[in-house]
Amino acid sequence: MDTRRPLRFFALALGIAGLLVSGCSGDGSANPSPSAPAVPAALQPYYEQQLTWRDCGVEGFQCATMKAPLDYAQPDGGDIDLAVSRARATGPGERIGSLLVNPGGPGGSAVGYLQNFAALGYPAPVRARYDMVAVDPRGVARSEPVECLSGPQMDSYTQVDQTPDDEAEIDRLSAAYQSFAGGCERYSAQVLPHVSTAETARDMDMLRALLGDEKLHYVGASYGTYLGAAYAELFPARVGRMVLDGAMDPSLSALDVNRDQTAGFETAFQSFAADCVKRTDCPLGTTSTADAATRLRGLFAALDAKPIPTGDTRELTESLATTGVIAAMYDESSWPQLRDALVGAAKGDGSGLLALSDSYYEREPNGTYANLMFANAAVNCLDQPPAFADARAVTRALPDFEKASPVFGRAFAWAALNCAHWPVSPTGTPHRIEAGGTAPIVVVGTTRDPATPYKWAESLADQLSSGTLLTYRGDGHTAYGRGSDCIDTAINTYLLDGTPPADGKRCS
């Protein structure tokens, strides 16, 4: 999810993103529980620093800068500055502690999410008893952001044909990925090797201590569930009340993640299409979902042959149109906007789909981009070996991707090539996370989630030794705060009194 989209604020899972703070000191540092591992001596200065809180310029929020070692393997090798923000517990009721939130991505600004949604939109009883807190992960937004391309260069990058039809188009796409990776190395060489999920999880534990909390209370959405699971694996004795909403499966390879997401977006499109064809004004016809899919593929093919004007200097290409449709799959409340955009495209006006695409890429009207896509690639390419080593491997996998999604399969397969030319070798590998010894962890899955397919939530809840699965039967990405009283009540009860829902509880 993210703060700029004209769509409803939602969590982010961008494994396919290649598709194309009056100062006062902190509350003191807490001693970890007796069973928790001691803080290494080399890290003590970091764990004992004082956060100096200041006015953020946003009413109701304080901000601070936390220093962390750039490289945890060499803590004396230099620092990285991480942006932190909080909104104090409003009361009434006894304060439980801090509730750290992360919206996903990787690359989504947690501080932006806090200030624009979580500290305002989370249920009042939760905000009453927790300080709402966020830290932008290393390399993201306000925390020494990864930079790769200029605005004009990103405009060109997002328009490159991502369903190449011949060797020349394959070469152009590969060159675009190489240029992207080269830009990241040129502008962000120092930070690139140190933006892994494991390092960010260590940063979270440092923040927990600096906030004065013995346990980490946490709500992570989408990729934020992977981050939360990584924390639980590293610091099981320090896990407090943890909600992982829109869960990822850490045991999957990059190839499996991308292929599963392809199927997830196909499922979401089928839900959109089923709703659309019941409407007399559906731009994809009124006969069947199969016909709707055929018409959408036809639109993509037509745009591949001849882009259409948008009222902008950029024309609507197949790649931009595909990204626009994908953006609308995250939340069913955006379906009307997508229908309008498709009506416009059918009449030769690509502005609606371009606006959706720009929201996905976090492109400002002045042509600048947030660093979401840069950080997304940097974290993904460091956390796991690449899905594909070269274009030939993509070509071989195309049938599987097209089977997973006749609408999006080709685009998603080629998007998964983006880490092949990455300048930093991966440091992580896929593996099961059991996190033995933690308090109960609530794993939430949505049955027709496009970006984090439901089976991932089932798998993560099964892997975690104390995992309990909470299911939302519905559409869209993530479930908490999306309108289900059943889901919200279950999670609120857990956050407020520590009682998790029964394992396997299902909500509508």
C-alpha positions in Angstrom: 0.0 0.0 0.0 0.9 4.0 -0.5 0.1 7.6 0.1 -0.1 9.1 -3.3 -2.5 7.1 -5.3 -5.8 8.6 -6.2 -7.2 5.2 -5.3 -8.0 4.2 -1.8 -4.9 3.9 0.4 -3.7 0.3 0.2 -0.7 -1.9 1.1 2.0 -2.7 -1.4 3.3 -6.0 -2.7 5.4 -5.2 -5.7 7.3 -8.4 -6.4 6.3 -7.6 -10.0 7.4 -4.0 -9.8 9.8 -4.4 -12.6 6.7 -4.2 -14.7 8.1 -1.8 -15.4 11.1 15.8 14.5 10.0 20.9 20.4 12.7 18.4 21.0 12.6 16.0 23.9 14.4 12.8 24.5 13.1 9.3 23.9 11.4 7.3 26.6 14.6 5.5 27.4 15.8 2.1 26.4 14.3 -1.2 27.5 16.1 -4.3 28.7 15.2 -7.3 26.6 13.4 -10.2 28.3 15.7 -12.7 30.0 15.3 -15.3 27.3 16.1 -12.8 24.5 19.7 -12.7 23.2 21.9 -10.0 24.7 22.7 -7.0 22.5 26.2 -7.5 21.1 28.7 -5.0 22.6 29.5 -3.5 19.2 25.8 -2.5 18.8 25.4 -1.1 22.4 26.1 2.5 21.3 23.2 2.2 18.8 20.8 0.6 21.3 21.7 3.3 23.8 21.4 6.4 21.6 18.7 8.9 22.5 16.1 9.8 20.0 15.5 13.6 19.8 11.9 14.1 18.9 10.8 17.2 17.0 7.8 18.7 15.3 7.3 17.1 11.9 5.4 19.9 10.4 2.4 17.6 10.4 -0.1 18.2 13.2 -0.2 15.5 15.8 3.1 13.9 14.8 6.7 13.9 16.1 9.7 12.9 14.1 13.2 11.8 14.9 16.3 10.3 13.2 17.7 7.0 14.3 21.2 5.9 13.5 21.9 2.3 12.6 25.1 0.6 11.3 25.2 0.6 7.6 26.6 -2.9 7.8 25.7 -5.0 10.8 28.6 -7.3 10.1 30.9 -4.3 10.6 29.2 -2.0 13.0 32.1 0.4 13.2 32.1 0.9 9.4 29.7 3.9 9.3 26.1 4.8 9.9 22.8 5.1 8.1 20.2 7.6 9.1 16.6 6.3 9.4 13.5 8.5 9.6 11.1 7.7 12.5 7.7 9.2 13.2 5.1 8.7 15.9 1.7 9.9 17.1 1.2 9.5 20.9 -1.5 7.4 22.3 -4.6 9.4 22.6 -6.3 7.7 25.6 -8.5 6.9 27.3 -7.2 3.6 28.7 -3.8 2.4 29.9 -1.1 2.7 27.2 0.1 -0.7 26.0 3.2 0.5 24.2 4.2 1.4 20.7 2.6 -0.1 17.6 5.0 -0.2 14.7 3.4 -0.3 11.3 4.7 -1.0 7.8 2.7 -0.8 4.6 4.7 -3.1 2.4 6.4 -2.7 -0.9 9.2 -3.2 -0.4 9.7 0.5 -0.9 6.5 1.9 0.6 7.1 4.8 3.0 6.1 3.6 6.5 6.2 7.2 7.7 4.0 8.3 4.9 1.6 5.5 5.7 1.5 6.4 9.4 0.9 10.1 8.8 -1.6 9.7 6.0 -3.5 6.7 7.2 -2.6 4.5 10.1 -2.4 7.1 12.9 -5.7 8.6 11.5 -7.6 5.6 10.2 -6.8 2.7 12.5 -9.6 2.1 15.0 -9.8 4.7 17.7 -9.5 2.1 20.6 -6.2 1.0 19.1 -4.9 4.5 18.7 -6.0 5.3 22.2 -3.7 2.8 23.8 -0.7 2.6 21.5 1.8 5.2 20.3 1.5 4.7 16.6 5.1 4.5 15.2 6.8 4.0 11.8 10.3 4.0 10.5 11.1 4.3 6.8 13.2 1.2 6.0 16.8 1.8 4.9 16.9 2.9 1.3 13.3 4.1 1.4 11.8 7.6 1.2 13.3 9.6 4.0 15.8 7.0 5.0 18.8 7.6 2.7 16.7 6.6 -0.4 18.0 4.5 -3.2 18.1 6.5 -6.4 18.4 5.1 -9.9 16.9 7.2 -12.7 15.8 10.7 -13.3 12.2 11.6 -14.0 12.6 11.6 -17.8 14.6 8.4 -17.7 11.8 6.8 -15.6 9.3 8.0 -18.2 11.2 6.2 -20.9 11.7 3.1 -18.7 8.1 2.7 -17.9 7.2 2.9 -21.6 9.5 0.1 -22.8 7.6 -2.8 -24.4 7.4 -5.5 -21.7 5.8 -8.1 -24.0 8.6 -8.3 -26.6 7.7 -9.9 -29.9 11.1 -10.3 -31.5 14.8 -10.3 -30.7 15.2 -6.6 -31.2 12.4 -5.9 -28.6 13.9 -8.4 -26.2 17.3 -6.6 -26.5 15.6 -3.2 -25.8 13.9 -4.6 -22.7 17.1 -6.2 -21.5 19.0 -3.0 -22.1 16.4 -1.1 -20.1 16.9 -3.4 -17.1 20.6 -3.0 -17.4 20.3 0.8 -17.6 18.1 0.8 -14.5 20.5 -1.4 -12.5 23.4 0.7 -13.7 21.7 3.9 -12.5 21.1 2.3 -9.1 24.8 1.4 -8.9 25.9 4.8 -10.0 23.9 6.8 -7.6 23.4 4.4 -4.6 26.4 2.1 -4.6 27.1 2.6 -0.8 23.6 1.6 0.3 22.7 -1.0 -2.2 24.4 -4.0 -0.4 22.7 -3.0 2.9 18.9 -2.8 2.2 18.0 -6.4 2.9 14.9 -7.4 4.8 17.1 -9.0 7.5 18.9 -5.7 8.1 15.7 -3.7 8.3 14.4 -6.3 10.8 17.4 -5.6 12.9 16.7 -1.8 12.6 13.2 -2.5 14.0 14.6 -4.2 17.1 16.8 -1.2 17.7 13.8 1.1 17.5 11.8 -1.2 19.8 14.5 -0.7 22.5 14.8 3.1 21.9 11.1 3.4 22.3 11.3 1.7 25.7 9.4 -1.4 24.7 10.3 -4.9 25.9 8.3 -6.4 23.1 7.7 -5.4 19.5 4.0 -4.8 18.7 3.6 -4.7 15.0 1.1 -4.6 12.1 2.7 -5.3 8.7 0.9 -5.4 5.4 1.9 -7.2 2.3 5.7 -7.2 2.1 5.5 -5.9 5.7 4.5 -9.5 6.6 7.8 -10.8 5.3 9.6 -8.2 7.3 7.6 -9.1 10.4 8.3 -12.8 9.9 12.0 -12.0 9.5 11.9 -10.1 12.8 10.2 -13.0 14.5 12.9 -15.4 13.2 15.7 -13.2 14.5 14.1 -12.1 17.8 11.4 -14.6 18.7 11.5 -13.7 22.5 10.9 -10.1 21.7 7.7 -10.6 19.6 4.7 -9.0 21.2 1.3 -8.7 19.4 2.1 -9.2 15.7 -0.4 -9.0 12.8 0.8 -10.0 9.3 -1.9 -9.0 6.8 -1.8 -10.0 3.2 0.9 -12.5 4.0 3.9 -13.5 1.9 5.5 -16.9 1.9 9.2 -16.7 2.7 9.8 -20.3 1.5 9.1 -19.4 -2.2 11.7 -18.7 -4.8 11.6 -15.5 -6.8 10.3 -17.4 -9.7 7.5 -19.0 -7.7 6.6 -15.6 -6.2 6.2 -14.0 -9.6 4.3 -16.9 -11.1 1.9 -17.0 -8.1 1.3 -13.3 -8.3 0.6 -13.6 -12.0 -2.2 -16.1 -11.1 -3.3 -13.8 -8.3 -3.8 -10.9 -10.6 -5.7 -13.1 -13.0 -8.0 -14.1 -10.2 -8.5 -10.4 -9.4 -9.2 -9.6 -13.0 -11.8 -12.4 -13.2 -13.6 -10.8 -10.2 -13.5 -7.4 -11.8 -14.7 -8.8 -15.1 -17.5 -10.7 -13.5 -18.7 -7.5 -11.9 -18.2 -5.5 -15.0 -20.1 -7.7 -17.5 -23.3 -7.4 -15.3 -23.3 -3.7 -16.1 -24.9 -2.3 -19.3 -22.0 0.1 -19.7 -19.2 -2.4 -19.2 -16.4 -1.4 -21.6 -15.4 -5.0 -21.9 -18.8 -6.3 -23.1 -21.7 -7.8 -21.3 -21.5 -11.4 -22.3 -18.9 -13.3 -20.2 -15.6 -12.9 -18.3 -13.9 -14.8 -21.1 -15.1 -12.3 -23.6 -14.0 -9.5 -21.3 -10.5 -11.0 -21.1 -10.4 -11.3 -24.9 -11.4 -7.7 -25.3 -8.8 -6.5 -22.8 -6.1 -8.5 -24.6 -7.3 -6.9 -27.8 -6.9 -3.5 -26.3 -3.3 -4.3 -25.2 -2.5 -5.6 -28.6 -3.9 -2.5 -30.3 -1.8 -0.3 -28.0 1.3 -2.4 -28.7 0.8 -1.6 -32.4 -0.2 2.0 -32.0 -0.2 4.0 -28.7 -2.9 6.5 -28.2 -2.8 10.2 -26.9 -3.3 11.0 -23.3 -3.2 14.8 -23.2 0.3 14.5 -21.8 3.6 14.4 -23.7 3.5 10.6 -23.1 1.3 8.4 -25.2 -0.5 5.4 -23.7 1.6 2.3 -24.6 0.7 -1.3 -23.9 3.1 -1.3 -20.9 1.5 1.8 -19.3 -2.0 0.5 -19.9 -1.1 -2.9 -18.4 0.3 -1.2 -15.3 -2.8 1.0 -15.1 -5.1 -2.1 -15.0 -2.8 -3.8 -12.5 -3.0 -0.8 -10.2 -6.8 -1.0 -10.1 -6.7 -4.7 -9.1 -5.5 -4.0 -5.6 -8.8 -2.6 -4.3 -12.3 -3.2 -5.7 -13.2 0.4 -4.8 -11.1 1.4 -7.7 -13.0 -0.7 -10.2 -15.3 2.3 -11.3 -12.2 4.3 -12.0 -10.9 1.5 -14.2 -14.1 1.1 -16.1 -14.1 4.8 -16.9 -10.4 4.6 -18.0 -11.2 1.7 -20.3 -14.1 3.5 -21.8 -11.8 6.4 -22.5 -9.1 4.2 -24.0 -11.7 2.6 -26.3 -12.5 6.1 -27.6 -8.8 6.9 -28.1 -8.2 8.8 -24.8 -5.5 7.2 -22.7 -5.5 9.7 -19.9 -7.4 7.5 -17.5 -5.2 4.5 -17.7 -2.1 6.7 -17.6 -3.3 8.3 -14.4 -3.7 4.8 -12.9 -0.2 3.8 -14.1 1.3 7.0 -12.6 -0.4 6.2 -9.3 1.2 2.8 -9.3 4.7 4.2 -10.1 4.2 7.1 -7.7 4.9 9.7 -10.4 4.1 13.3 -9.5 2.4 15.6 -12.0 5.7 17.5 -12.4 7.3 14.4 -13.8 9.3 13.4 -10.7 9.0 9.9 -9.1 9.1 8.8 -5.5 11.8 6.2 -4.9 9.3 3.3 -4.5 10.4 1.4 -7.6 14.1 1.9 -7.0 13.9 0.6 -3.4 11.6 -2.2 -4.5 14.1 -3.5 -6.9 17.0 -3.0 -4.5 15.4 -5.0 -1.7 13.9 -7.7 -3.9 17.2 -8.3 -5.8 19.2 -8.5 -2.6 16.8 -10.7 -0.7 16.7 -13.6 -3.2 18.5 -14.9 -6.3 16.8 -13.6 -9.5 13.8 -15.4 -11.0 15.5 -15.5 -14.4 19.2 -15.4 -15.4 18.6 -14.3 -18.9 16.0 -13.7 -21.6 16.2 -17.4 -22.8 15.0 -18.5 -19.4 12.0 -16.1 -19.6 11.1 -17.5 -23.0 11.1 -21.0 -21.7 8.8 -20.0 -18.8 6.3 -18.1 -20.9 3.8 -21.0 -21.3 3.6 -21.4 -17.5 3.0 -17.7 -17.0 0.4 -17.5 -19.8 -1.4 -20.5 -18.2 -1.4 -18.7 -14.9 -2.8 -15.6 -16.6 -3.9 -15.3 -20.2 -4.3 -11.5 -19.6 -1.1 -10.6 -17.8 1.2 -13.7 -18.1 3.6 -12.4 -20.8 4.1 -9.1 -19.1 4.7 -10.6 -15.7 7.1 -13.1 -17.0 9.3 -10.5 -18.7 9.0 -8.2 -15.6 10.6 -10.9 -13.6 13.8 -10.5 -15.6 14.6 -7.2 -13.8 17.1 -8.6 -11.2 19.1 -10.5 -13.8 21.6 -7.6 -14.2 21.6 -6.4 -10.6 25.1 -5.1 -9.6 25.0 -6.6 -6.0 24.9 -10.3 -5.3 21.9 -11.5 -3.3 22.4 -12.2 0.4 19.2 -14.0 1.1 17.6 -17.3 0.2 14.1 -18.6 0.3 13.4 -20.7 3.4 10.6 -21.6 5.9 10.3 -19.4 8.9 9.1 -21.2 12.1 10.2 -18.6 14.7 9.8 -21.0 17.6 9.0 -19.5 21.0 7.1 -16.4 19.9 3.8 -15.2 21.3 0.8 -15.9 19.0 1.2 -14.3 15.6 -2.0 -13.5 13.6 -1.6 -14.2 9.8 -4.4 -12.6 7.7 -5.2 -13.8 4.1 -7.8 -12.6 1.6 -9.2 -15.2 -0.7 -9.0 -13.2 -3.9 -6.0 -11.1 -3.1 -4.1 -10.3 -6.3 -0.7 -9.4 -4.9 -0.3 -11.9 -2.0 -2.4 -14.9 -3.0 -4.4 -16.6 -0.2 -2.3 -19.7 -0.3 0.7 -17.7 0.9 -1.2 -16.8 4.1 -2.1 -20.4 4.6 1.6 -21.4 4.2 3.0 -18.7 6.5 0.5 -19.5 9.2 1.4 -23.2 8.9 5.2 -22.4 9.0 5.1 -20.2 12.1 5.2 -22.2 15.3 2.6 -19.8 16.8 0.8 -18.7 13.7 -3.0 -18.5 13.6 -4.8 -18.0 10.3 -7.5 -15.4 9.9 -9.3 -15.4 6.6 -11.3 -12.7 4.7 -13.5 -14.0 2.0 -13.4 -11.2 -0.5 -11.5 -9.1 -3.1 -8.6 -6.8 -2.8 -5.2 -6.6 -1.2 -5.1 -7.1 2.6 -8.1 -7.1 5.0 -7.7 -5.0 8.1 -9.5 -1.7 7.9 -11.2 -2.5 4.6 -14.7 -2.7 5.9 -15.1 -6.1 7.4 -16.4 -5.7 11.0 -15.5 -9.4 11.6 -11.9 -8.9 10.6 -11.5 -5.6 12.4 -13.0 -6.9 15.6 -10.8 -10.0 15.6 -7.6 -7.9 15.1 -8.6 -5.1 17.5 -9.3 -7.7 20.2 -5.9 -9.2 19.7 -4.1 -5.9 19.7 -5.9 -4.6 22.8 -6.0 -7.7 25.1 -3.7 -10.1 23.4 -6.3 -12.8 22.6 -5.8 -14.0 19.0 -8.8 -15.2 17.0 -9.3 -18.9 16.7 -7.1 -20.5 14.2 -9.0 -20.8 10.9 -11.6 -18.1 11.7 -13.2 -16.9 8.5 -14.9 -13.6 7.9 -16.8 -11.9 5.1 
